[in-house]
Amino acid sequence: MTEELPQRHATLDDVAAQAGVSRTVASRVINGAPHVSQAKREAVERAIRKLGFVPNPKARALATRQAGAAALVIARDDPGVLADPFFAQVMVGVSGALEEADLHMMLCLAATPRGRERVEQLVRSRAVDGVMLMALNEDDPLARLAKETPLPVVFGGRPMDFEPRWYVDIDNVGGARNATEHLLVHGRSRVVTICGPLDTGVGDSRCRGYREAMVLAGLTPRPPEQADFSEMGGEAAMNRLLQAHPDLDGVFAANDNMAAGALRALRKAGRSVPGDVAVVGFDDLAVAQSVEPALTTVHQPIRDLGREMVRMLVGVIAGRAPSPLILPTHVVRRAST
């Protein structure tokens, strides 16, 4: 007689695969956690019965501590951030991915001491299972919170002053370099840049991409003009650049809002676009196609940024160790170049 091998016990991953849900959702159903749709709950329960799954008591004790929510923390205190097309698309991506994972989203604006204190209270009380941090400035106090909390923290964009364990970022340097090279390839040689705040990772990275492209082309980068990523800020910066460099023939603006402001300033100054000055933005927001002329810009996958932040966070919560992720960009040419 041949000796029978012991039967392998079904695992949580087996239940999730059988039910067609994520590991996190399966865990929440098994441990009686709230905020799971009825359809998914029934699918998991059927899989449990079919596979004869028996929960591990220790794992169950840990899992029952889950709060069923994740926090998206944006280091801004301006309520207008909710109307910013960039952050609006990030939130759409985050919300959709959290819905798939059966987790609620808690949105926190936290640039003030009071806002940061509320986030710290949220984390200390374990009211969320994890945190996604965005728009940090250099030496931002929220970075310290991320280092100290035992909760998983995923960064949207790399901080300037340290390398976090988990982050999702855009290829800001490469995108800005490609934008500047696009201007150079199309005959522009006196190219200037309107950059975002240089104490932010995105502002610094896109300015660095501009400098790299100019140096690689054998040209001297011109000093950047900083603005606040708004149309008004872009218009004011463009006016300063026209005064400092009246011979400029190309502009790379570090986002589409500032590029739209630059177009307005150039039009008021009597400069034709792209005849006298070519302009490239960054983001590929709706404004890029509504301005006149339509804006050549760097497309970045904004909703994917939100979705991938959630996927990374859910993976960490489930005990996996995901690697940092850099999302690609590409230039979309329109009438401004």
Disulfide bonds with the S-S distance in Angstrom:
none
